[in-house]
Amino acid sequence: MNTWKSLPLALVLCGPALQAAPKPSEKPNVILIFADDLGYGDIGPFGNTEFKTPNLDRMAREGRKFTSFYATPVCSMSRACLLTGSYNVRVSVPGVLFPRNTNGLHPNEITLAEVAKSQGYATACVGKWHLGHLDPFLPTRQGFDSYFGIPYSNDMTIDSKNARFAKDCVFREGMNEESARAAEPRHKVPLMRGEEVIEYPADQDTLTQRYTAESIQFIRANRDKPFFLYLPHNMVHVPLAASPAFRNRSGHGLFGDAVEELDWSVGEIYKTLKELDLDSKTLVIFTSDNGADTGSSKPWRGKKGTTYEGGVREPCIMRWPGHIPAGTECKQIAGNIDVLPTLAKLVGGSAPTDRTLDGRDISPLLLEADPKPVRDTQIYFSRASEPAAIRQGNWKLHVRVPFPKGAQAGFEPELYDLEADPTESTNLAAQHPERVKQLSEELKKRADEIHENRRNAPTP
């Protein structure tokens, strides 16, 4: 069993790595919407013509699209990158955590929520957590004032041994606490508030609706002070679900219904910001955790689980009226590892200085009309946390099979020019051996540094 001790929260929030809070009037609110398994080609601003996504279309018209924005091949590792500003390998989070796992994001890590909280922000996590379901790893121990959601993917089960049921827990489908602890059926997952299970199994058809209502309630309750809302939806991870109001509405099956309901959720949040006169005071970020599973990662090659672009290049839109130029596009390399240092700057603080971060402050990419590159390199770790590929500028080198279960024996490096060949169809390794050598050495150097300086590795 892995056992980790939690540092007192005060040490995490008030240590020398974080600056004192500026005046509340100087701070933008931040809403970070994180879809699950939504592919690059699944929404209108990035090419989809099948589903109706009017609110995301509007967000792109009024904000900036990022077309080289990176995540990781699968769930937990992506959330670790997002919340810590570091590659998942550096913070010792595996590709995917399961209810049987006893580890999670180490409490010693400084998260986005802790950075915001140190600057006087109210913080909430509403939705899928997937960074550890046991007490030391829950959102309420990682800087969030409140949590409402499912602690991992919605296709999983329940940790029947460690689940803590609230006294007024709603048991559905003929369940009670005794039967819930007697079996762990798949696709029946707990809904939590704080650190207790309040509904089992969760009614997944209503999740997007309830997450939206919970988010709006949080916004209203904190309208007079700065707030950070992290809204990681469970959709569109399988099993797909949509409320009765959206089921059979898209004309493209349950997947289309779920996408359109996510878009509706974005619209409801915008309506609330407008009503409360918070629209121009709020930065909204919309992106996804990895490439498409059920949907589309077009125009890129590959899907969820791969290190081809379709597995890791995500739709991303950022909107902040009066600050982010409207109707613009950024092609520079960026990714979810850059969110923490960027938001630390924007909320008036600084990124942690007592540890190595892999992300950069990309605020110029948000705010400037014609920004220069902030970083030119992206490291791609496989879902098994092995260094699999590297991009520098327009060149990308694969050193491992890009598919999650591909045989490594006999694999030859694959080199692509993403500018000329964005679909990674023509391997140029034989024509550019020096480029292969240079990128291989660079990847090894960077990956070795990350492994050598890995933090919080669990002890048996």
VEXDREN-2710 file (C-alpha; in Angstrom, 1 decimal):
% VEXDREN-2710
k/r/px/py/pz
1/MET/0.0/0.0/0.0
2/ASN/1.2/3.5/-0.9
3/THR/1.2/5.8/2.1
4/TRP/1.8/9.6/1.8
5/LYS/1.6/12.1/4.6
6/SER/-0.1/15.4/3.9
7/LEU/1.7/18.7/4.7
8/PRO/-0.4/21.1/6.7
9/LEU/-2.4/23.3/4.2
10/ALA/-1.0/26.4/5.7
11/LEU/2.5/25.4/4.8
12/VAL/1.5/24.8/1.2
13/LEU/-0.4/28.1/0.9
14/CYS/1.7/30.5/2.9
15/GLY/5.3/29.4/2.2
16/PRO/8.0/31.5/0.5
17/ALA/7.1/30.1/-2.9
18/LEU/4.0/32.2/-3.1
19/GLN/3.6/36.0/-2.9
20/ALA/1.2/38.0/-0.8
21/ALA/-2.2/38.8/-2.3
22/PRO/-2.8/42.1/-4.1
23/LYS/-6.0/44.1/-3.8
24/PRO/-9.1/42.1/-4.8
25/SER/-10.1/44.7/-7.4
26/GLU/-7.0/43.9/-9.4
27/LYS/-7.8/40.3/-10.0
28/PRO/-9.7/38.6/-12.8
29/ASN/-12.0/35.8/-12.1
30/VAL/-11.0/32.5/-13.8
31/ILE/-13.2/29.7/-15.1
32/LEU/-11.4/26.7/-16.4
33/ILE/-13.7/24.3/-18.3
34/PHE/-12.0/20.9/-19.0
35/ALA/-13.9/18.4/-21.2
36/ASP/-13.2/14.7/-21.1
37/ASP/-12.2/12.8/-24.3
38/LEU/-13.4/15.7/-26.5
39/GLY/-11.4/15.7/-29.7
40/TYR/-9.9/18.6/-31.7
41/GLY/-12.6/18.1/-34.4
42/ASP/-15.6/17.7/-32.1
43/ILE/-16.7/21.4/-31.9
44/GLY/-17.5/24.1/-34.5
45/PRO/-14.6/26.4/-33.9
46/PHE/-12.2/23.6/-34.9
47/GLY/-14.0/22.3/-37.9
48/ASN/-17.1/20.3/-36.8
49/THR/-20.2/20.9/-39.0
50/GLU/-22.4/18.1/-37.6
51/PHE/-23.1/19.4/-34.1
52/LYS/-24.4/22.7/-33.0
53/THR/-22.0/24.5/-30.7
54/PRO/-23.2/28.2/-30.9
55/ASN/-21.8/29.1/-27.5
56/LEU/-18.3/27.8/-28.2
57/ASP/-18.5/29.4/-31.7
58/ARG/-19.2/32.7/-30.0
59/MET/-16.4/32.1/-27.5
60/ALA/-14.0/31.8/-30.4
61/ARG/-15.4/34.9/-32.1
62/GLU/-14.9/36.9/-28.9
63/GLY/-11.6/35.2/-27.9
64/ARG/-8.6/33.4/-29.2
65/LYS/-8.2/29.9/-30.5
66/PHE/-5.0/28.0/-29.8
67/THR/-4.3/25.5/-32.5
68/SER/-1.1/23.9/-31.1
69/PHE/-2.3/23.4/-27.6
70/TYR/-1.1/20.1/-26.0
71/ALA/-2.3/17.8/-23.3
72/THR/-1.4/14.1/-22.9
73/PRO/-2.8/10.7/-24.2
74/VAL/-5.0/9.9/-21.3
75/CYS/-6.9/11.2/-18.2
76/SER/-5.0/11.4/-14.9
77/MET/-1.6/12.4/-16.4
78/SER/-3.3/15.3/-18.2
79/ARG/-5.0/16.6/-15.0
80/ALA/-1.6/16.4/-13.2
81/CYS/0.0/18.5/-15.9
82/LEU/-2.8/21.0/-15.8
83/LEU/-3.0/21.5/-12.0
84/THR/0.8/21.5/-11.3
85/GLY/2.5/23.0/-14.3
86/SER/4.7/20.0/-14.5
87/TYR/4.8/16.9/-16.6
88/ASN/3.0/14.0/-14.9
89/VAL/6.3/12.0/-14.7
90/ARG/7.9/14.8/-12.6
91/VAL/5.0/14.7/-10.1
92/SER/4.7/10.9/-10.1
93/VAL/1.2/10.6/-11.4
94/PRO/0.6/7.6/-13.7
95/GLY/-1.4/7.7/-16.9
96/VAL/-4.7/6.6/-15.4
97/LEU/-5.6/6.1/-11.7
98/PHE/-8.3/3.5/-10.8
99/PRO/-10.5/3.0/-7.8
100/ARG/-8.1/0.2/-6.6
101/ASN/-5.2/2.6/-6.5
102/THR/-4.1/4.0/-3.2
103/ASN/-2.0/6.9/-4.6
104/GLY/-2.8/10.2/-6.2
105/LEU/-1.5/13.7/-6.6
106/HIS/0.8/14.3/-3.7
107/PRO/-0.4/16.8/-1.1
108/ASN/3.0/18.5/-1.3
109/GLU/2.4/19.6/-4.8
110/ILE/1.2/23.2/-5.2
111/THR/-1.9/23.3/-7.4
112/LEU/-3.7/25.9/-9.5
113/ALA/-6.2/26.2/-6.7
114/GLU/-3.6/26.8/-4.0
115/VAL/-1.9/29.5/-6.1
116/ALA/-5.3/31.2/-6.6
117/LYS/-6.2/30.7/-2.9
118/SER/-3.0/32.4/-1.8
119/GLN/-4.2/35.4/-3.7
120/GLY/-7.5/35.6/-1.9
121/TYR/-9.6/33.6/-4.4
122/ALA/-12.6/31.5/-3.6
123/THR/-12.0/28.1/-5.2
124/ALA/-14.3/25.3/-6.3
125/CYS/-13.9/22.0/-8.2
126/VAL/-17.0/20.8/-9.9
127/GLY/-16.8/17.6/-11.9
128/LYS/-14.3/14.8/-12.6
129/TRP/-11.2/14.8/-10.3
130/HIS/-9.2/11.7/-11.2
131/LEU/-6.1/12.6/-9.2
132/GLY/-6.8/10.2/-6.3
133/HIS/-10.0/9.3/-4.5
134/LEU/-8.7/8.7/-1.0
135/ASP/-8.8/11.6/1.5
136/PRO/-5.2/12.9/1.2
137/PHE/-5.7/13.4/-2.5
138/LEU/-9.2/14.9/-2.8
139/PRO/-9.8/18.4/-4.1
140/THR/-10.5/19.6/-0.6
141/ARG/-7.0/18.7/0.4
142/GLN/-5.5/20.4/-2.8
143/GLY/-6.6/24.0/-2.4
144/PHE/-10.3/23.8/-3.3
145/ASP/-12.8/25.2/-0.8
146/SER/-15.5/22.8/-2.1
147/TYR/-15.9/19.8/-4.3
148/PHE/-18.9/18.3/-6.1
149/GLY/-18.4/15.5/-8.6
150/ILE/-17.2/12.1/-9.6
151/PRO/-13.7/11.3/-8.3
152/TYR/-12.6/9.5/-11.5
153/SER/-13.8/8.3/-14.9
154/ASN/-17.5/7.6/-15.3
155/ASP/-16.8/4.1/-16.7
156/MET/-15.2/2.9/-13.5
157/THR/-16.7/1.6/-10.3
158/ILE/-16.6/2.4/-6.6
159/ASP/-14.0/1.7/-3.9
160/SER/-16.4/-0.3/-1.8
161/LYS/-13.9/-0.6/1.1
162/ASN/-13.0/3.0/1.5
163/ALA/-16.1/4.9/0.3
164/ARG/-17.5/7.1/3.0
165/PHE/-21.3/7.4/2.5
166/ALA/-23.1/10.5/3.8
167/LYS/-25.8/9.9/6.3
168/ASP/-28.4/11.2/3.8
169/CYS/-26.7/9.5/0.8
170/VAL/-29.2/8.8/-2.0
171/PHE/-29.0/5.2/-3.1
172/ARG/-30.4/4.5/-6.6
173/GLU/-31.3/1.4/-8.6
174/GLY/-32.3/-0.6/-5.6
175/MET/-29.0/-0.1/-3.9
176/ASN/-28.3/0.4/-0.2
177/GLU/-25.0/0.7/1.7
178/GLU/-24.7/-3.0/2.2
179/SER/-25.2/-3.9/-1.4
180/ALA/-23.0/-1.0/-2.5
181/ARG/-20.1/-2.5/-0.4
182/ALA/-20.8/-6.0/-1.6
183/ALA/-20.0/-5.5/-5.3
184/GLU/-18.1/-3.1/-7.6
185/PRO/-20.1/-3.1/-10.9
186/ARG/-18.6/-1.1/-13.8
187/HIS/-20.1/2.2/-14.9
188/LYS/-21.7/2.7/-11.5
189/VAL/-19.7/5.5/-9.8
190/PRO/-20.1/7.6/-6.7
191/LEU/-21.1/11.3/-6.8
192/MET/-19.4/13.2/-4.0
193/ARG/-19.8/16.4/-2.1
194/GLY/-16.7/17.4/-0.2
195/GLU/-15.3/14.0/1.0
196/GLU/-18.5/12.0/1.2
197/VAL/-20.5/10.0/-1.3
198/ILE/-23.9/11.7/-1.6
199/GLU/-25.4/9.6/-4.4
200/TYR/-24.7/6.0/-5.6
201/PRO/-24.7/5.1/-8.4
202/ALA/-24.6/8.6/-9.8
203/ASP/-27.3/9.6/-12.2
204/GLN/-25.1/10.2/-15.2
205/ASP/-27.8/11.5/-17.4
206/THR/-28.1/14.6/-15.3
207/LEU/-24.4/15.2/-14.6
208/THR/-23.8/18.0/-17.1
209/GLN/-27.0/19.8/-15.9
210/ARG/-26.0/19.4/-12.2
211/TYR/-22.4/20.5/-12.7
212/THR/-23.7/23.6/-14.5
213/ALA/-26.1/24.4/-11.7
214/GLU/-23.4/23.9/-9.1
215/SER/-21.0/26.1/-11.0
216/ILE/-23.6/28.9/-11.4
217/GLN/-24.4/28.7/-7.6
218/PHE/-20.7/29.1/-6.9
219/ILE/-20.3/32.1/-9.2
220/ARG/-23.3/33.8/-7.6
221/ALA/-22.1/33.2/-4.1
222/ASN/-18.7/34.7/-4.9
223/ARG/-19.7/37.6/-7.2
224/ASP/-18.2/40.2/-4.9
225/LYS/-14.8/38.7/-4.6
226/PRO/-12.3/36.9/-7.0
227/PHE/-13.0/33.3/-7.7
228/PHE/-11.4/30.3/-9.5
229/LEU/-13.8/27.7/-10.8
230/TYR/-12.4/24.5/-12.2
231/LEU/-15.1/22.6/-14.1
232/PRO/-13.8/19.3/-15.4
233/HIS/-16.8/17.6/-17.1
234/ASN/-17.2/13.9/-17.3
235/MET/-18.6/14.1/-20.8
236/VAL/-17.9/13.0/-23.4
237/HIS/-16.1/10.0/-21.8
238/VAL/-18.0/6.7/-22.2
239/PRO/-20.6/5.7/-21.1
240/LEU/-22.1/8.7/-22.9
241/ALA/-25.1/10.4/-21.3
242/ALA/-27.3/13.4/-21.8
243/SER/-30.3/14.8/-20.0
244/PRO/-33.8/14.3/-21.4
245/ALA/-33.8/17.9/-22.8
246/PHE/-30.8/17.0/-25.0
247/ARG/-31.3/13.3/-25.8
248/ASN/-32.1/12.8/-29.5
249/ARG/-31.7/16.5/-30.1
250/SER/-28.5/16.6/-32.2
251/GLY/-29.4/14.2/-34.9
252/HIS/-26.0/12.6/-34.5
253/GLY/-26.6/10.1/-31.7
254/LEU/-25.9/10.3/-28.0
255/PHE/-22.4/11.6/-28.7
256/GLY/-23.7/14.6/-30.5
257/ASP/-26.3/15.2/-27.8
258/ALA/-23.6/15.2/-25.1
259/VAL/-21.4/17.6/-27.1
260/GLU/-24.4/20.0/-27.6
261/GLU/-25.2/19.8/-23.8
262/LEU/-21.6/20.8/-23.0
263/ASP/-22.0/23.7/-25.3
264/TRP/-25.3/24.6/-23.6
265/SER/-23.4/24.6/-20.2
266/VAL/-20.9/27.1/-21.6
267/GLY/-23.8/29.3/-22.6
268/GLU/-25.4/29.1/-19.2
269/ILE/-22.2/30.2/-17.5
270/TYR/-21.9/33.2/-19.9
271/LYS/-25.5/34.2/-19.2
272/THR/-24.7/34.2/-15.5
273/LEU/-21.5/36.3/-16.0
274/LYS/-23.5/38.8/-18.1
275/GLU/-26.3/39.0/-15.6
276/LEU/-23.9/39.7/-12.7
277/ASP/-21.8/42.2/-14.7
278/LEU/-18.7/39.9/-14.4
279/ASP/-18.2/39.2/-18.1
280/SER/-15.3/41.6/-18.7
281/LYS/-13.8/40.6/-15.3
282/THR/-13.6/36.9/-16.1
283/LEU/-11.1/34.8/-18.0
284/VAL/-12.7/31.7/-19.4
285/ILE/-10.6/28.8/-20.7
286/PHE/-12.2/25.8/-22.6
287/THR/-10.1/22.8/-23.5
288/SER/-9.9/19.0/-23.2
289/ASP/-7.8/16.4/-21.5
290/ASN/-6.8/14.2/-24.4
291/GLY/-7.7/13.3/-28.0
292/ALA/-11.0/11.9/-29.1
293/ASP/-12.2/8.5/-28.1
294/THR/-15.7/8.3/-29.6
295/GLY/-15.5/11.5/-31.5
296/SER/-13.1/13.1/-34.0
297/SER/-9.5/14.3/-33.7
298/LYS/-9.5/15.5/-37.3
299/PRO/-7.5/16.8/-39.1
300/TRP/-4.7/15.1/-37.0
301/ARG/-3.7/11.5/-37.1
302/GLY/-4.5/9.2/-34.2
303/LYS/-6.9/9.4/-31.3
304/LYS/-6.9/9.0/-27.5
305/GLY/-4.0/7.0/-26.1
306/THR/-1.6/7.7/-28.9
307/THR/1.2/10.2/-29.2
308/TYR/0.3/11.2/-32.7
309/GLU/-1.1/14.7/-32.8
310/GLY/-4.7/13.5/-32.6
311/GLY/-4.1/11.9/-29.2
312/VAL/-2.6/15.0/-27.6
313/ARG/-3.4/18.2/-29.6
314/GLU/-6.6/19.7/-28.1
315/PRO/-9.2/22.3/-28.9
316/CYS/-8.5/25.3/-26.7
317/ILE/-10.3/28.7/-26.6
318/MET/-9.6/31.5/-24.2
319/ARG/-11.8/34.6/-23.8
320/TRP/-11.4/37.7/-21.6
321/PRO/-13.2/40.7/-23.1
322/GLY/-11.0/43.8/-23.3
323/HIS/-7.8/41.8/-22.8
324/ILE/-7.6/38.9/-25.2
325/PRO/-7.9/40.1/-28.9
326/ALA/-11.3/38.9/-30.2
327/GLY/-11.6/36.5/-33.2
328/THR/-7.9/35.7/-33.2
329/GLU/-5.8/32.5/-33.5
330/CYS/-2.5/31.5/-31.9
331/LYS/-0.4/28.8/-33.6
332/GLN/2.5/28.8/-31.1
333/ILE/3.3/25.8/-29.0
334/ALA/1.4/25.9/-25.7
335/GLY/-0.3/23.4/-23.5
336/ASN/-2.0/22.6/-20.2
337/ILE/1.4/22.5/-18.4
338/ASP/1.5/26.3/-19.1
339/VAL/-1.7/27.1/-17.4
340/LEU/-0.4/27.3/-13.8
341/PRO/2.5/29.7/-14.4
342/THR/0.2/31.8/-16.7
343/LEU/-2.7/32.1/-14.3
344/ALA/-0.3/32.7/-11.4
345/LYS/0.9/35.8/-13.3
346/LEU/-2.6/36.9/-14.2
347/VAL/-4.1/36.6/-10.7
348/GLY/-1.3/38.8/-9.3
349/GLY/1.0/36.2/-7.8
350/SER/3.8/34.0/-9.0
351/ALA/4.4/30.4/-9.8
352/PRO/6.1/28.3/-7.2
353/THR/9.8/29.0/-7.0
354/ASP/10.9/26.2/-4.7
355/ARG/10.5/23.5/-7.4
356/THR/11.1/22.9/-11.1
357/LEU/8.1/23.5/-13.3
358/ASP/7.9/22.4/-17.0
359/GLY/5.3/25.0/-18.0
360/ARG/5.9/28.6/-19.0
361/ASP/4.0/31.9/-18.5
362/ILE/2.3/32.1/-21.8
363/SER/0.3/35.3/-21.0
364/PRO/1.9/37.0/-24.1
365/LEU/0.2/34.4/-26.2
366/LEU/-3.1/35.4/-24.6
367/LEU/-2.8/39.1/-24.6
368/GLU/-0.6/40.3/-27.4
369/ALA/-1.8/40.9/-31.0
370/ASP/1.2/39.2/-32.6
371/PRO/3.0/37.2/-29.9
372/LYS/6.4/35.6/-30.3
373/PRO/6.9/32.0/-29.2
374/VAL/7.2/31.4/-25.5
375/ARG/8.6/27.9/-25.8
376/ASP/9.5/25.9/-28.8
377/THR/9.6/22.3/-27.4
378/GLN/6.9/19.8/-26.4
379/ILE/7.7/16.5/-24.8
380/TYR/5.2/13.7/-25.4
381/PHE/5.0/11.0/-22.7
382/SER/3.2/7.8/-23.5
383/ARG/0.3/6.6/-21.3
384/ALA/2.9/4.4/-19.6
385/SER/4.9/7.6/-18.8
386/GLU/7.7/6.7/-21.2
387/PRO/9.3/9.5/-23.3
388/ALA/7.8/8.8/-26.6
389/ALA/8.2/11.8/-28.8
390/ILE/9.5/15.4/-29.0
391/ARG/8.5/18.4/-31.0
392/GLN/10.8/21.4/-31.6
393/GLY/9.4/24.0/-33.9
394/ASN/7.8/22.2/-36.8
395/TRP/9.8/19.0/-36.4
396/LYS/8.5/16.1/-34.5
397/LEU/10.3/12.8/-33.7
398/HIS/8.7/9.6/-32.4
399/VAL/11.1/7.3/-30.7
400/ARG/8.5/4.8/-29.5
401/VAL/5.5/3.2/-31.1
402/PRO/2.8/5.9/-30.9
403/PHE/0.0/3.4/-30.2
404/PRO/-0.5/2.4/-26.5
405/LYS/0.0/-1.3/-27.1
406/GLY/2.3/-1.4/-30.1
407/ALA/5.3/-3.7/-30.0
408/GLN/8.5/-1.7/-29.4
409/ALA/10.8/-4.3/-30.9
410/GLY/12.1/-3.3/-34.3
411/PHE/10.5/0.2/-34.1
412/GLU/12.3/2.7/-36.3
413/PRO/12.1/6.4/-35.5
414/GLU/9.5/8.5/-37.2
415/LEU/10.3/12.1/-38.1
416/TYR/7.7/14.5/-39.4
417/ASP/7.6/18.1/-40.6
418/LEU/4.3/19.2/-39.0
419/GLU/4.2/22.4/-41.1
420/ALA/4.4/20.5/-44.4
421/ASP/2.8/17.3/-43.2
422/PRO/0.4/18.0/-40.3
423/THR/-1.1/14.5/-40.5
424/GLU/2.2/12.8/-39.9
425/SER/2.0/10.7/-43.0
426/THR/5.5/10.9/-44.5
427/ASN/8.4/9.6/-42.4
428/LEU/11.5/11.8/-43.1
429/ALA/13.8/10.0/-40.7
430/ALA/15.9/8.5/-43.5
431/GLN/16.3/11.8/-45.3
432/HIS/17.3/13.7/-42.1
433/PRO/19.5/11.5/-39.9
434/GLU/21.2/14.5/-38.2
435/ARG/17.8/15.9/-37.2
436/VAL/16.9/12.5/-35.8
437/LYS/20.1/12.4/-33.8
438/GLN/19.7/15.9/-32.5
439/LEU/16.1/15.4/-31.4
440/SER/16.8/12.0/-29.9
441/GLU/19.5/13.5/-27.8
442/GLU/17.4/16.4/-26.8
443/LEU/14.5/14.1/-25.7
444/LYS/16.8/11.9/-23.7
445/LYS/18.4/14.8/-22.0
446/ARG/15.1/16.3/-21.0
447/ALA/13.5/13.1/-20.0
448/ASP/16.5/12.1/-17.9
449/GLU/16.4/15.4/-16.1
450/ILE/12.7/14.9/-15.3
451/HIS/13.2/11.3/-14.0
452/GLU/16.3/12.3/-12.0
453/ASN/14.3/15.2/-10.3
454/ARG/11.0/13.3/-9.9
455/ARG/9.0/14.5/-6.9
456/ASN/7.0/12.6/-4.4
457/ALA/7.5/9.1/-5.8
458/PRO/5.3/6.8/-3.7
459/THR/7.0/4.4/-1.3
460/PRO/5.7/0.8/-1.1
END
